[in-house]
Protein backbone atom coordinates (compact mmCIF):
# COMPACT_ATOMS: atom_id res chain seq x y z
CA UNK A 1 0.00 0.00 0.00
CA UNK A 2 1.18 3.50 -0.72
CA UNK A 3 2.53 5.33 2.36
CA UNK A 4 0.01 8.21 2.21
CA UNK A 5 -2.99 5.86 1.84
CA UNK A 6 -2.26 3.91 5.04
CA UNK A 7 -2.97 6.77 7.51
CA UNK A 8 -6.20 7.60 5.65
CA UNK A 9 -7.39 3.97 5.94
CA UNK A 10 -6.49 3.88 9.64
CA UNK A 11 -8.45 7.09 10.28
CA UNK A 12 -11.45 5.78 8.34
CA UNK A 13 -11.46 2.50 10.28
CA UNK A 14 -11.12 4.35 13.61
CA UNK A 15 -14.04 6.67 12.75
CA UNK A 16 -16.18 3.71 11.69
CA UNK A 17 -15.50 1.96 15.02
CA UNK A 18 -16.29 5.07 17.05
CA UNK A 19 -19.55 5.57 15.12
CA UNK A 20 -20.51 1.90 15.63
CA UNK A 21 -19.82 2.13 19.39
CA UNK A 22 -21.83 5.36 19.82
CA UNK A 23 -24.87 4.08 17.92
CA UNK A 24 -24.74 0.77 19.81
CA UNK A 25 -25.91 2.54 22.98
CA UNK A 26 -29.15 3.83 21.49
CA UNK A 27 -30.51 1.30 18.98
CA UNK A 28 -32.23 -1.19 21.29
CA UNK A 29 -35.61 -0.51 22.93
CA UNK A 30 -36.14 -0.33 26.67
CA UNK A 31 -34.83 1.72 29.52
CA UNK A 32 -32.14 -0.57 30.92
CA UNK A 33 -29.06 -2.12 29.36
CA UNK A 34 -29.35 -0.60 25.89
CA UNK A 35 -25.81 -1.34 24.82
CA UNK A 36 -25.56 -4.32 22.45
CA UNK A 37 -23.16 -6.06 24.81
CA UNK A 38 -26.04 -6.42 27.29
CA UNK A 39 -28.85 -7.18 24.82
CA UNK A 40 -29.36 -10.72 26.16
CA UNK A 41 -28.69 -9.97 29.81
CA UNK A 42 -31.38 -10.27 32.48
CA UNK A 43 -31.01 -9.28 36.10
CA UNK A 44 -33.42 -9.72 38.99
CA UNK A 45 -33.72 -7.49 42.02
CA UNK A 46 -35.94 -9.20 44.58
CA UNK A 47 -37.04 -8.92 48.21
CA UNK A 48 -37.96 -12.26 49.78
CA UNK A 49 -39.47 -13.43 53.07
CA UNK A 50 -39.12 -17.03 54.22
CA UNK A 51 -41.63 -18.78 56.48
CA UNK A 52 -40.65 -21.67 58.77
CA UNK A 53 -43.02 -23.04 61.44
CA UNK A 54 -45.17 -19.90 61.24
CA UNK A 55 -42.27 -17.48 61.77
CA UNK A 56 -41.07 -15.20 58.98
CA UNK A 57 -37.67 -13.70 58.29
CA UNK A 58 -36.02 -11.88 55.39
CA UNK A 59 -34.14 -14.05 52.90
CA UNK A 60 -30.94 -12.87 51.22
CA UNK A 61 -30.64 -14.93 48.04
CA UNK A 62 -27.07 -13.74 47.53
CA UNK A 63 -26.03 -15.85 50.52
CA UNK A 64 -26.65 -18.86 48.25
CA UNK A 65 -24.66 -17.60 45.24
CA UNK A 66 -20.93 -17.41 44.69
CA UNK A 67 -19.39 -13.97 45.37
CA UNK A 68 -19.90 -11.52 42.51
CA UNK A 69 -22.79 -13.47 40.98
CA UNK A 70 -26.15 -12.04 39.93
CA UNK A 71 -29.57 -13.60 39.69
CA UNK A 72 -29.78 -13.59 35.93
CA UNK A 73 -33.29 -14.80 35.34
CA UNK A 74 -36.40 -16.49 36.70
CA UNK A 75 -35.03 -20.05 36.23
CA UNK A 76 -31.99 -19.31 38.42
CA UNK A 77 -34.19 -17.69 41.08
CA UNK A 78 -36.52 -20.72 40.98
CA UNK A 79 -33.55 -23.05 41.55
CA UNK A 80 -32.58 -21.10 44.66
CA UNK A 81 -36.18 -21.24 45.92
CA UNK A 82 -36.29 -25.00 45.28
CA UNK A 83 -33.09 -25.44 47.27
CA UNK A 84 -34.42 -23.38 50.19
CA UNK A 85 -37.65 -25.40 50.44
CA UNK A 86 -36.17 -28.88 49.72
CA UNK A 87 -33.41 -28.42 52.26
CA UNK A 88 -36.04 -27.67 54.91
CA UNK A 89 -34.69 -24.23 55.64
CA UNK A 90 -38.12 -22.68 54.85
CA UNK A 91 -41.62 -24.07 54.38
CA UNK A 92 -42.35 -21.41 51.78
CA UNK A 93 -40.82 -18.23 50.37
CA UNK A 94 -42.77 -15.17 49.20
CA UNK A 95 -41.69 -11.83 47.78
CA UNK A 96 -41.65 -9.35 44.93
CA UNK A 97 -39.13 -7.66 42.67
CA UNK A 98 -38.17 -6.49 39.19
CA UNK A 99 -36.73 -8.24 36.16
CA UNK A 100 -34.42 -5.86 34.25
CA UNK A 101 -33.54 -6.54 30.63
CA UNK A 102 -32.88 -4.76 27.35
CA UNK A 103 -36.64 -4.64 26.81
CA UNK A 104 -37.31 -2.72 30.03
CA UNK A 105 -38.56 -3.62 33.50
CA UNK A 106 -41.07 -6.28 34.39
CA UNK A 107 -42.66 -6.99 37.77
CA UNK A 108 -42.04 -10.42 39.24
CA UNK A 109 -43.58 -12.08 42.27
CA UNK A 110 -42.71 -15.10 44.35
CA UNK A 111 -45.78 -16.89 45.73
CA UNK A 112 -45.51 -20.10 47.73
CA UNK A 113 -41.93 -20.59 46.53
CA UNK A 114 -42.79 -20.23 42.83
CA UNK A 115 -41.68 -17.42 40.51
CA UNK A 116 -44.62 -15.67 38.83
CA UNK A 117 -44.05 -13.18 36.00
BELDAHU-V498455 format. One record per backbone hydrogen bond with DSSP energy under -0.5 kcal/mol. CO is the residue of the C=O (numbers start at 0). NH is the residue of the N-H. If there is no record, write none. Layout:
co->{CO,CO}
nh->{NH,NH}
This chain:
co->{1,1,2,3,4,5,6,7,8,9,10,11,12,13,14,15,16,17,18,19,20,21,22,22,23,33,34,35,37,40,42,43,44,46,47,48,49,50,50,51,54,56,58,58,59,60,61,65,69,70,72,73,74,75,76,77,78,79,80,81,82,83,83,84,91,92,93,94,95,96,97,97,98,99,100,100,103,105,107,108,108,109,110,113,115}
nh->{4,5,6,7,8,9,10,11,12,13,14,15,16,17,18,19,20,21,22,23,24,24,25,26,35,27,37,38,40,101,99,45,97,95,58,93,56,90,91,54,51,49,47,60,62,63,64,68,71,43,76,77,78,79,80,81,82,83,84,85,86,88,89,87,50,112,48,109,46,107,44,99,105,42,31,103,100,98,96,110,115,94,113,110,108}
